[in-house]
């Protein structure tokens, strides 16, 4: 479809929605037209109003090349929106009297360690959930992104080697790894794996009958969506949609941070529970009112984003992180929300408590502009506000972001100096180790060098010389973001270490190559 035709459709879809206590009458047409114009694979939406499910349906297909449609029971990977469910699982244990939010983590997990002994002693259950630990943005994510051969406990043990970026409780920086710690804590306290505890105490009692909490269960679910992304352009996000390898599962270790899969029916049940402050339809409770209030209570102030003029109305005046939820204002109204993304799938969950409305949008592709446009169009609808053309504006923002990344990458390429490498290639070869990540092996090949990021299965690449003593890792798996691999040399020309950083200037923060500090490992060590 031509850009002019696409923009015309987006502008048509951005027409103001009527203020009403019911879903937009043209929701189905709007979503399907937008899905086709953007090229998204499948969409699933759940809406709950006044305790009643008013929308639970799907559009598009579960998998490219397969005409089977998405329906209300199709499960989607929901990424970090699952952090709120890990918080709810902990709330269940608080109600059971097994833990307290302000208990030190080492009270229940004596072997747990942070980098700093004082922080180890002071870190509480609450601290695990609110992104104020001192770790940097996404620090440690490479331990499970895009996949891992480590157990959750091994990942948690390696947190001790993550050197903090700031002091404890001084600032906000989003992380995933401490939610893995929270999942391990649930196992230590309950005697059940996080996967089993959340299924038995949160998902099934909450009426989420399709939802899965581990990869094997998801793979066995016939009515599941498959992940898709655009990988053939110079940056991820450009090119035609293509099917990803669904084996790329962070579920084994980081599922407490974002490993759940839910259907629209499941999301509707979860939203009803949230709006009812833990009450269930049968009169029982999933968690107490006290815990419901605790989970929505702002804890860590978050910096407000700086949005372009076209999106200024979406810019909050305040936002804070609570227990698995983000709390902010939107055009004078309170909004509880969270986004989620795993490779090939993205989700947004929004609750408007004062309007008694909640909704979730799930995509089995990475079309962020579409997700945000639909989100804000629905928020305006339920607040009785003019739509402000959000669908077209957020799609334009997303395309501009990709264009900016493309320009930045081209500028970097233009500045590259074709000097080096300093050594014969064989002298770069060896085993290198980072304390928190593990080993990386550089080996000679018939036509150059290869690199094996050993803690991650199938993460091998050919090293292509870039400039000086820097190379680019061209991975066999095209879904893996490429890093620069830079060798440091001493005055005798001996390799003293390796540092990395993503080539893509707008890559997802979970590719935290820059946090690696790889040192040579002596033979036999």
VEXDREN-2710 file (C-alpha; in Angstrom, 1 decimal):
% VEXDREN-2710
k/r/px/py/pz
1/UNK/0.0/0.0/0.0
2/UNK/1.4/3.4/-0.9
3/UNK/2.3/5.9/2.0
4/UNK/-0.3/8.3/0.7
5/UNK/-3.1/5.7/0.8
6/UNK/-1.9/4.5/4.3
7/UNK/-1.9/8.0/5.7
8/UNK/-5.4/8.7/4.3
9/UNK/-6.7/5.6/6.0
10/UNK/-5.0/6.5/9.3
11/UNK/-6.5/10.0/9.2
12/UNK/-9.9/8.6/8.5
13/UNK/-9.5/6.2/11.5
14/UNK/-8.4/9.1/13.8
15/UNK/-11.8/10.8/13.6
16/UNK/-13.1/11.6/17.1
17/UNK/-14.9/8.8/18.8
18/UNK/-18.1/9.5/20.6
19/UNK/-18.0/9.8/24.4
20/UNK/-20.1/6.9/25.6
21/UNK/-20.0/4.2/28.3
22/UNK/-19.8/1.5/25.6
23/UNK/-17.1/0.4/23.1
24/UNK/-16.9/2.4/19.9
25/UNK/-19.5/1.2/17.5
26/UNK/-17.0/1.0/14.7
27/UNK/-14.3/-0.6/16.7
28/UNK/-14.2/-3.8/14.6
29/UNK/-13.9/-1.8/11.3
30/UNK/-11.4/0.6/12.8
31/UNK/-9.1/-2.2/14.1
32/UNK/-9.2/-4.3/11.0
33/UNK/-8.6/-1.4/8.6
34/UNK/-5.7/-0.2/10.7
35/UNK/-4.3/-3.8/11.0
36/UNK/-4.3/-4.1/7.2
37/UNK/-2.9/-0.7/6.5
38/UNK/0.0/-1.2/8.9
39/UNK/0.5/-4.8/8.0
40/UNK/0.2/-6.3/11.5
41/UNK/-0.4/-10.0/11.7
42/UNK/-3.0/-10.4/14.4
43/UNK/-4.7/-8.3/17.1
44/UNK/-6.6/-9.2/20.3
45/UNK/-8.6/-6.8/22.4
46/UNK/-10.3/-7.1/25.8
47/UNK/-12.5/-4.3/27.3
48/UNK/-14.2/-4.4/30.7
49/UNK/-16.7/-1.7/31.8
50/UNK/-18.4/-1.6/35.1
51/UNK/-17.4/-5.1/35.9
52/UNK/-18.7/-6.5/32.6
53/UNK/-16.7/-7.7/29.6
54/UNK/-17.9/-5.7/26.6
55/UNK/-15.2/-6.7/24.1
56/UNK/-13.2/-9.9/23.9
57/UNK/-12.3/-10.7/20.3
58/UNK/-9.5/-11.0/17.7
59/UNK/-8.6/-9.8/14.2
60/UNK/-6.2/-11.1/11.7
61/UNK/-4.3/-14.5/11.9
62/UNK/-2.3/-16.3/14.5
63/UNK/0.5/-17.1/12.0
64/UNK/1.7/-15.9/8.7
65/UNK/0.9/-18.4/6.0
66/UNK/-1.9/-20.0/8.0
67/UNK/-5.4/-18.6/7.6
68/UNK/-6.6/-19.6/11.1
69/UNK/-8.0/-16.5/12.6
70/UNK/-7.4/-14.9/16.0
71/UNK/-10.3/-15.4/18.3
72/UNK/-11.1/-14.5/22.0
73/UNK/-9.4/-17.7/23.2
74/UNK/-6.1/-17.2/21.2
75/UNK/-3.2/-16.7/23.6
76/UNK/-0.6/-14.0/23.0
77/UNK/2.7/-13.5/24.7
78/UNK/2.1/-10.5/26.9
79/UNK/5.6/-9.6/28.1
80/UNK/6.1/-7.2/31.0
81/UNK/2.4/-6.8/31.7
82/UNK/2.9/-10.0/33.6
83/UNK/4.9/-8.2/36.2
84/UNK/1.6/-7.2/37.8
85/UNK/0.7/-10.8/38.1
86/UNK/4.0/-11.6/39.8
87/UNK/3.2/-8.8/42.2
88/UNK/-0.3/-10.3/42.7
89/UNK/1.3/-13.7/43.5
90/UNK/3.4/-12.0/46.1
91/UNK/0.2/-10.3/47.4
92/UNK/-1.4/-13.7/47.9
93/UNK/1.6/-14.7/50.0
94/UNK/1.3/-11.5/52.0
95/UNK/-2.4/-12.3/52.6
96/UNK/-1.3/-15.8/53.6
97/UNK/1.0/-14.3/56.3
98/UNK/4.1/-15.9/54.6
99/UNK/5.8/-12.6/53.7
100/UNK/5.6/-8.9/54.2
101/UNK/6.2/-6.3/51.5
102/UNK/9.0/-4.7/53.6
103/UNK/10.6/-8.0/54.7
104/UNK/14.3/-8.2/53.8
105/UNK/14.7/-10.5/50.8
106/UNK/17.4/-12.4/52.8
107/UNK/14.9/-13.2/55.5
108/UNK/13.3/-15.7/53.0
109/UNK/16.2/-16.3/50.7
110/UNK/19.4/-16.1/52.9
111/UNK/21.7/-17.0/50.1
112/UNK/20.7/-14.0/47.9
113/UNK/23.3/-11.4/47.3
114/UNK/23.5/-8.0/45.6
115/UNK/26.8/-6.5/44.6
116/UNK/27.0/-4.3/47.7
117/UNK/26.7/-6.1/51.1
118/UNK/24.7/-3.2/52.6
119/UNK/22.2/-3.3/49.7
120/UNK/21.9/-7.1/50.2
121/UNK/20.9/-6.5/53.8
122/UNK/18.5/-3.7/53.0
123/UNK/16.8/-5.0/49.9
124/UNK/13.1/-5.7/50.6
125/UNK/10.4/-7.6/48.7
126/UNK/9.0/-4.3/47.7
127/UNK/12.4/-3.1/46.3
128/UNK/12.4/-6.1/43.9
129/UNK/9.4/-4.7/42.1
130/UNK/9.9/-1.0/41.9
131/UNK/13.1/-0.4/39.8
132/UNK/15.1/1.6/42.4
133/UNK/17.8/-1.0/43.1
134/UNK/20.7/1.0/41.6
135/UNK/20.9/-1.3/38.6
136/UNK/21.0/0.3/35.2
137/UNK/18.3/0.1/32.5
138/UNK/17.8/-3.5/31.5
139/UNK/21.1/-4.5/33.2
140/UNK/21.5/-8.3/33.2
141/UNK/18.9/-9.0/30.5
142/UNK/21.5/-10.8/28.4
143/UNK/21.3/-13.6/30.9
144/UNK/18.0/-14.6/29.4
145/UNK/17.6/-12.6/26.1
146/UNK/16.9/-13.9/23.6
147/UNK/17.1/-17.3/25.4
148/UNK/19.3/-19.1/27.9
149/UNK/20.7/-22.4/29.1
150/UNK/20.7/-21.2/32.8
151/UNK/18.2/-22.0/35.5
152/UNK/16.4/-19.2/37.3
153/UNK/18.4/-19.8/40.4
154/UNK/21.7/-19.6/38.5
155/UNK/20.5/-16.2/37.1
156/UNK/19.6/-15.0/40.6
157/UNK/22.9/-16.1/41.9
158/UNK/24.7/-14.0/39.2
159/UNK/22.9/-10.8/40.3
160/UNK/25.6/-10.5/42.9
161/UNK/28.1/-9.6/40.1
162/UNK/26.0/-6.8/38.6
163/UNK/27.8/-3.6/39.5
164/UNK/25.2/-0.9/40.2
165/UNK/25.0/2.3/38.1
166/UNK/23.6/4.5/40.9
167/UNK/23.2/4.3/44.6
168/UNK/20.4/2.2/46.2
169/UNK/16.9/3.8/46.1
170/UNK/18.2/7.0/44.6
171/UNK/16.6/6.9/41.1
172/UNK/14.4/4.9/38.7
173/UNK/15.8/2.5/36.1
174/UNK/13.7/-0.3/34.7
175/UNK/15.0/-3.8/35.1
176/UNK/13.8/-7.4/34.5
177/UNK/16.3/-9.4/36.5
178/UNK/14.9/-8.5/40.0
179/UNK/11.5/-9.9/38.9
180/UNK/13.4/-13.2/38.3
181/UNK/14.6/-12.8/41.9
182/UNK/10.9/-12.2/43.0
183/UNK/9.9/-15.4/41.1
184/UNK/12.7/-17.4/42.9
185/UNK/11.5/-15.9/46.2
186/UNK/8.0/-17.2/45.5
187/UNK/9.5/-20.7/45.0
188/UNK/11.6/-20.5/48.2
189/UNK/8.6/-19.4/50.3
190/UNK/5.9/-21.6/48.8
191/UNK/7.8/-24.6/47.8
192/UNK/6.3/-24.3/44.3
193/UNK/8.0/-23.1/41.1
194/UNK/6.8/-19.6/40.1
195/UNK/5.2/-21.2/37.1
196/UNK/3.1/-23.6/39.2
197/UNK/2.3/-21.1/42.0
198/UNK/1.0/-18.4/39.6
199/UNK/-1.1/-21.0/37.7
200/UNK/-2.6/-22.5/40.8
201/UNK/-3.1/-19.4/42.9
202/UNK/-3.6/-16.6/40.4
203/UNK/-4.5/-17.7/36.9
204/UNK/-6.9/-20.5/37.4
205/UNK/-8.7/-19.1/40.5
206/UNK/-9.0/-15.8/38.6
207/UNK/-10.8/-17.5/35.7
208/UNK/-7.9/-17.2/33.3
209/UNK/-8.4/-20.7/31.8
210/UNK/-6.4/-20.3/28.6
211/UNK/-3.4/-18.6/30.1
212/UNK/0.0/-20.4/30.3
213/UNK/2.9/-19.7/32.6
214/UNK/5.6/-21.8/31.0
215/UNK/7.0/-22.4/27.5
216/UNK/6.1/-26.1/27.3
217/UNK/2.5/-25.4/28.2
218/UNK/2.4/-22.6/25.7
219/UNK/3.9/-24.7/22.9
220/UNK/1.2/-27.4/23.6
221/UNK/-1.6/-24.9/23.3
222/UNK/-3.1/-25.3/19.9
223/UNK/-4.8/-21.9/19.9
224/UNK/-1.7/-19.8/20.3
225/UNK/-0.4/-16.8/18.3
226/UNK/3.1/-16.9/16.8
227/UNK/5.7/-14.1/17.0
228/UNK/6.4/-11.8/14.0
229/UNK/8.8/-9.0/13.2
230/UNK/10.4/-7.0/10.4
231/UNK/14.0/-8.0/10.1
232/UNK/15.1/-7.5/6.5
233/UNK/15.8/-3.7/6.6
234/UNK/18.9/-2.0/7.9
235/UNK/17.1/-1.8/11.3
236/UNK/14.7/-4.0/13.1
237/UNK/11.2/-2.7/12.3
238/UNK/11.8/-2.3/8.6
239/UNK/10.9/-4.6/5.8
240/UNK/8.0/-7.1/5.4
241/UNK/6.6/-9.0/8.3
242/UNK/8.2/-12.4/8.9
243/UNK/7.7/-15.3/11.3
244/UNK/10.1/-15.6/14.2
245/UNK/11.4/-18.7/15.9
246/UNK/9.1/-19.3/18.8
247/UNK/11.9/-21.1/20.6
248/UNK/13.2/-17.7/21.5
249/UNK/11.8/-18.0/25.0
250/UNK/12.9/-16.0/28.0
251/UNK/10.4/-18.1/30.0
252/UNK/12.8/-20.4/31.6
253/UNK/14.4/-17.8/33.9
254/UNK/12.7/-14.5/33.4
255/UNK/9.1/-15.6/33.2
256/UNK/8.2/-13.7/36.4
257/UNK/9.3/-10.5/34.5
258/UNK/7.2/-11.3/31.3
259/UNK/6.7/-14.9/30.4
260/UNK/2.9/-15.2/30.5
261/UNK/0.6/-15.8/27.6
262/UNK/-3.1/-14.8/27.8
263/UNK/-6.1/-14.7/25.6
264/UNK/-8.6/-11.8/25.3
265/UNK/-10.9/-13.8/27.6
266/UNK/-8.1/-14.1/30.2
267/UNK/-7.3/-10.4/30.0
268/UNK/-10.9/-9.6/30.5
269/UNK/-11.0/-11.8/33.7
270/UNK/-7.8/-10.1/34.9
271/UNK/-9.2/-6.6/34.3
272/UNK/-12.4/-7.5/36.2
273/UNK/-10.3/-8.6/39.2
274/UNK/-8.2/-5.4/39.1
275/UNK/-11.3/-3.2/38.9
276/UNK/-12.9/-5.2/41.7
277/UNK/-9.8/-4.8/43.9
278/UNK/-9.2/-8.6/44.1
279/UNK/-12.8/-9.8/44.3
280/UNK/-13.9/-12.8/42.2
281/UNK/-17.4/-13.4/40.7
282/UNK/-18.1/-16.2/43.1
283/UNK/-17.7/-13.9/46.2
284/UNK/-14.3/-15.1/47.0
285/UNK/-11.1/-13.0/46.7
286/UNK/-7.9/-13.5/44.8
287/UNK/-6.2/-11.0/47.1
288/UNK/-7.5/-8.5/49.8
289/UNK/-8.5/-4.9/49.3
290/UNK/-5.5/-3.9/51.3
291/UNK/-3.2/-5.6/48.9
292/UNK/-5.0/-4.2/45.9
293/UNK/-4.4/-0.7/47.2
294/UNK/-0.8/-1.6/48.0
295/UNK/-0.1/-2.7/44.4
296/UNK/-1.4/0.6/42.9
297/UNK/0.4/2.8/45.4
298/UNK/3.1/4.9/43.7
299/UNK/6.6/4.1/45.0
300/UNK/9.4/5.2/42.7
301/UNK/9.1/8.6/40.8
302/UNK/9.7/8.1/37.1
303/UNK/11.1/10.8/34.8
304/UNK/8.4/12.1/32.4
305/UNK/9.1/11.6/28.7
306/UNK/9.7/14.5/26.4
307/UNK/7.3/14.0/23.5
308/UNK/7.1/15.9/20.2
309/UNK/4.6/18.7/19.9
310/UNK/2.1/16.4/18.0
311/UNK/2.0/14.1/21.1
312/UNK/2.2/16.7/23.9
313/UNK/-1.3/15.9/25.1
314/UNK/-0.1/12.4/25.9
315/UNK/2.8/13.6/28.0
316/UNK/2.0/13.1/31.8
317/UNK/2.8/15.7/34.4
318/UNK/3.7/13.0/36.8
319/UNK/4.3/9.2/36.7
320/UNK/5.5/6.7/39.2
321/UNK/6.1/3.0/39.4
322/UNK/4.0/0.9/41.8
323/UNK/4.1/-2.8/42.3
324/UNK/4.1/-4.1/38.8
325/UNK/2.1/-1.1/37.5
326/UNK/2.8/2.4/36.2
327/UNK/0.7/5.2/37.7
328/UNK/0.3/8.5/35.9
329/UNK/-2.0/11.3/34.9
330/UNK/-3.4/11.7/31.4
331/UNK/-5.2/15.0/30.5
332/UNK/-6.2/15.4/34.2
333/UNK/-7.3/11.8/34.7
334/UNK/-5.7/8.9/36.7
335/UNK/-4.4/6.1/34.6
336/UNK/-2.9/2.7/35.7
337/UNK/-1.1/0.9/32.9
338/UNK/1.8/-1.2/31.8
339/UNK/3.3/-2.2/28.5
340/UNK/4.9/-5.5/27.5
341/UNK/7.0/-6.8/24.8
342/UNK/8.8/-10.0/24.0
343/UNK/10.4/-10.5/20.6
344/UNK/7.6/-10.7/18.1
345/UNK/4.7/-9.7/20.4
346/UNK/3.7/-6.5/22.2
347/UNK/0.9/-5.7/24.6
348/UNK/-0.6/-2.7/26.5
349/UNK/-2.9/-2.9/29.5
350/UNK/-4.7/0.2/30.7
351/UNK/-7.0/0.8/33.7
352/UNK/-9.1/4.0/34.2
353/UNK/-10.1/3.4/37.9
354/UNK/-12.3/6.5/38.2
355/UNK/-14.3/5.5/35.1
356/UNK/-14.4/1.8/36.2
357/UNK/-12.9/0.8/32.8
358/UNK/-10.0/-1.3/31.7
359/UNK/-8.7/-2.7/28.4
360/UNK/-5.9/-4.7/26.9
361/UNK/-4.5/-4.7/23.4
362/UNK/-2.3/-7.5/22.2
363/UNK/-0.4/-7.9/18.9
364/UNK/1.7/-10.8/17.6
365/UNK/4.0/-8.4/15.8
366/UNK/6.1/-5.4/16.8
367/UNK/4.0/-2.6/15.3
368/UNK/4.3/-0.1/18.2
369/UNK/2.8/2.8/16.4
370/UNK/-0.4/0.9/15.9
371/UNK/-0.5/-0.3/19.6
372/UNK/0.0/3.2/21.0
373/UNK/-2.5/4.7/18.6
374/UNK/-5.2/2.3/19.5
375/UNK/-4.4/2.7/23.2
376/UNK/-4.8/6.5/23.3
377/UNK/-7.9/6.4/21.0
378/UNK/-9.6/4.1/23.4
379/UNK/-8.5/6.1/26.4
380/UNK/-10.0/9.3/24.9
381/UNK/-13.2/7.4/24.1
382/UNK/-13.7/6.2/27.6
383/UNK/-12.9/9.6/29.1
384/UNK/-15.3/11.3/26.8
385/UNK/-12.6/13.4/25.1
386/UNK/-12.0/14.2/21.4
387/UNK/-9.7/11.6/20.0
388/UNK/-7.0/14.1/18.8
389/UNK/-6.0/11.9/15.9
390/UNK/-3.9/9.6/18.0
391/UNK/-3.8/6.7/15.5
392/UNK/-2.2/8.7/12.7
393/UNK/0.1/10.6/15.1
394/UNK/1.5/7.6/16.9
395/UNK/2.1/5.8/13.7
396/UNK/3.9/8.9/12.3
397/UNK/6.0/9.0/15.5
398/UNK/7.0/5.4/15.1
399/UNK/8.0/5.7/11.5
400/UNK/10.0/8.9/12.3
401/UNK/11.8/7.0/15.1
402/UNK/12.8/4.3/12.6
403/UNK/13.9/6.9/10.1
404/UNK/16.0/8.6/12.7
405/UNK/17.6/5.4/13.7
406/UNK/18.4/4.7/10.0
407/UNK/20.0/8.1/9.6
408/UNK/22.0/7.7/12.8
409/UNK/23.3/4.3/11.6
410/UNK/24.2/5.7/8.2
411/UNK/26.1/8.5/9.8
412/UNK/28.1/6.1/11.9
413/UNK/28.9/4.0/8.9
414/UNK/30.1/7.1/7.0
415/UNK/32.6/8.0/9.8
416/UNK/34.1/4.5/10.0
417/UNK/37.9/4.5/9.5
418/UNK/39.2/1.6/7.5
419/UNK/42.3/1.1/9.7
420/UNK/43.3/-2.2/11.3
421/UNK/43.0/-4.7/12.7
422/UNK/46.3/-4.3/14.7
423/UNK/46.9/-8.0/15.1
424/UNK/46.9/-11.2/13.1
425/UNK/43.4/-12.5/13.6
426/UNK/44.5/-15.6/15.4
427/UNK/45.9/-13.4/18.3
428/UNK/42.3/-12.2/19.1
429/UNK/41.1/-15.7/19.6
430/UNK/40.6/-17.0/23.1
431/UNK/38.1/-17.4/25.9
432/UNK/36.9/-14.3/27.7
433/UNK/34.8/-14.1/30.8
434/UNK/32.4/-11.6/32.4
435/UNK/31.5/-12.2/36.1
436/UNK/27.8/-11.9/35.7
437/UNK/27.3/-13.2/32.2
438/UNK/29.8/-16.0/31.8
439/UNK/32.1/-16.9/28.9
440/UNK/32.5/-15.7/25.3
441/UNK/34.7/-17.7/22.9
442/UNK/36.5/-16.1/20.0
443/UNK/37.9/-18.6/17.5
444/UNK/39.7/-18.6/14.2
445/UNK/37.8/-19.8/11.2
446/UNK/38.8/-20.5/7.6
447/UNK/37.9/-17.0/6.6
448/UNK/38.3/-15.0/9.8
449/UNK/37.0/-15.1/13.3
450/UNK/33.8/-16.4/15.0
451/UNK/32.3/-15.5/18.4
452/UNK/30.2/-17.8/20.6
453/UNK/28.1/-16.1/23.3
454/UNK/28.1/-19.3/25.3
455/UNK/25.4/-18.7/28.0
456/UNK/22.9/-18.2/25.2
457/UNK/22.1/-21.2/22.9
458/UNK/22.5/-20.6/19.2
459/UNK/24.1/-17.2/19.7
460/UNK/27.1/-17.6/17.4
461/UNK/28.4/-15.1/14.8
462/UNK/31.0/-14.3/12.2
463/UNK/33.2/-11.3/13.2
464/UNK/33.4/-8.8/10.4
465/UNK/36.1/-6.2/10.8
466/UNK/34.7/-2.7/11.4
467/UNK/37.6/-0.3/12.2
468/UNK/40.7/-0.3/14.3
469/UNK/40.3/-3.3/16.7
470/UNK/36.5/-3.3/16.5
471/UNK/34.4/-5.9/14.7
472/UNK/30.7/-6.4/14.1
473/UNK/29.1/-9.7/15.1
474/UNK/27.0/-11.0/12.2
475/UNK/24.8/-13.6/14.0
476/UNK/23.5/-16.7/12.3
477/UNK/20.1/-15.8/13.8
478/UNK/19.0/-12.5/12.1
479/UNK/16.6/-11.8/15.0
480/UNK/19.6/-11.1/17.3
481/UNK/20.8/-7.5/17.4
482/UNK/24.4/-7.1/16.2
483/UNK/27.0/-5.7/18.6
484/UNK/30.3/-4.0/18.0
485/UNK/33.0/-6.2/19.5
486/UNK/36.0/-4.1/20.5
487/UNK/39.3/-5.6/21.7
488/UNK/41.5/-3.7/24.1
489/UNK/45.3/-4.1/23.7
490/UNK/48.2/-3.3/26.1
491/UNK/51.5/-1.8/25.0
492/UNK/52.8/-5.2/24.0
493/UNK/49.9/-5.8/21.7
494/UNK/48.3/-8.4/24.0
495/UNK/44.5/-8.5/24.3
496/UNK/43.4/-7.3/27.7
497/UNK/39.6/-7.4/27.3
498/UNK/36.5/-7.0/25.2
499/UNK/33.8/-4.5/25.3
500/UNK/30.6/-4.4/23.3
501/UNK/27.7/-2.2/22.4
502/UNK/24.7/-2.5/20.0
503/UNK/25.1/-1.4/16.4
504/UNK/21.5/-0.4/16.2
505/UNK/21.2/3.0/17.8
506/UNK/17.5/2.4/18.7
507/UNK/17.8/-1.3/19.8
508/UNK/15.8/-2.6/22.6
509/UNK/17.4/-1.9/26.0
510/UNK/17.5/-5.7/26.8
511/UNK/20.4/-6.0/24.4
512/UNK/22.7/-4.7/27.2
513/UNK/26.0/-5.6/25.5
514/UNK/27.5/-2.4/27.0
515/UNK/27.3/-3.9/30.5
516/UNK/29.7/-6.7/29.6
517/UNK/33.3/-6.4/30.8
518/UNK/35.0/-9.5/29.3
519/UNK/38.5/-10.4/30.4
520/UNK/40.8/-13.1/29.0
521/UNK/40.7/-16.5/30.7
522/UNK/44.0/-18.3/31.1
523/UNK/44.3/-21.7/29.5
524/UNK/42.8/-24.4/31.8
525/UNK/40.9/-22.0/34.0
END
